[in-house]
Amino acid sequence: MKKIKESILNEIAIERERQDRMWGGPAHDDAHVSHDWVAYITKHLGRAVHFPWTPEMFKRQMIVIAALAVAAIEWADRPTSIGSKPHDHAHPTE
């Protein structure tokens, strides 16, 4: 079970690196706001159940979603990104 988990986490890390290469990394990510991250993840959730459904397509989209979630967390952890746009802090967490 541990090897399977490690393999999945490795696939997510590889996808995250691919996303950074494709889009430009933190400089690009920091131009987004929290709502953008939710929209990107939601878009890929829809693709995960798109017809015709296959296990391979589902897995691929779950990997993309997990990598996007990592990107969103990285974004949230950078002090320069939080609150950079007015609507980012319109609904602060408690």
N, C-alpha and C positions, 0 to 999 in steps of 0.2 A: 504493500500500500504506500509506503514511504517513497519508493522509487517512482510510482505513478504520480504522486503529488509533486515530487521534484521535477519530473518530466513536464508536467503541466505548467509549473511555475517558470521553468526554463522557456517554454513556448511563449508565455506571456512576456517575459523579459526580451526575447527576440523580437516579438511584435512591437514592444515599446520602443526598442532601438530603431526598428524600421519606421515607425511613426515619426521619431525624431529626425531621421535622415530625410524622410519625405517632406515634412512640414517645417523643419528648421529648429526644432527643440524649444528650450525655454523662451527664447526671444519671441517666437511665434505664439507659444502657449500663453504667455503673459498678456497678449493682446485680447484674450478672451475674458469673459466673465462667467460667473457660476451658472447662469442660465444656458450659456453656450454648451458647457460640459454636459448638462442634463439633456440638451437637445441632441448632441452627438451620440450619447449612449442610447437614447430612445430610438434614434434612427436605426442603429445597429440591432437593437432589440427586435424591431419590426422585421429586419432582414433575416433574423434567426428563425422566424416562423413563416417565411415567404414560401409560397408554393412554386414549384414542387419542392417539398421539404426533403432534405437528406441529412443523415447524421453528420456527414462531413461538413456540410454547409452550417449546420447548427453549431458544431464544435468551433469552426473557424470564426463565426460571429461571436461566440462566447469568449474566445481568446482576444478578439479585437475589443470587445466591451471591457474585459478585465484590464487590458492595457490602457484603454481610455480612462478607466477609473483610477489607475495608477497615475496617469498624467494629470488628472484632476486633483488628486491628492498632492502630487508634487507642486502643482500650481498653488494650491491652498496653503502649502507650507512655506512658500516664498513670500516674505513680507511685502515685497513690491507689488504683488498681484492683488492681495486682499483689499477690498475697498477702493480699487483703482478706478472704478466706475460707480456713479451714484447708486445704481440699483443693486450693486453687490452687497450693500449693507442696509438695504431697505427692510429686510427681514432677518435681523441678527439672530444667531442661535443663542440658546440660553445655557 
